[in-house]
């Protein structure tokens, strides 16, 4: 049976797991394939910024392009993951109190 503290913890965080993602979102400016383009000689003329999401799956790193209007969604998913991680830290503490200290 869940303790009251655990019930509160789960009810506050239950919706998070639907969209939680672990990884990193970043933006990058790039050089194009045209040799005469100014992006090759002047960093301020590089194209972009373009958003990318890095994540690890089955031990391998992956990178996907993210359209700019989806970047906010990705940020929200990253925050959800951090919140879930915090929830599991809190759950560990509650379980220590419940199992080990009460004994």
C-alpha positions, 0 to 999 in steps of 0.5 A: 500500500502506498504511503500518503507521501508516495501517493502525493508524489505520484499524483503530482508527477503521473502525467510527466512520463507521457512526454519525458525525453532524455537528451540535449537540444542545441542549435547550430549554424552550418556551412553549405555545400556551395564553395563560393558562399560567404559562409565558408570564410565568415562565421557570421554568414553561416546558415541557420540556426538549425535545431538538433536533438541528441539522445542515446538509444541502446548504447548508441548516440543519435542526432535528429534535426528538429524544426524550430517550432518543435524546439519548445516541445522538446524543451518541455519533454526535457523538463519532464524528464528532469522532473521525473528524475527528481521524483525518483530521487524523492521516491528513493528517500521515501522508500529508505524511510519506509523500509530501512528506518522503520524496519 
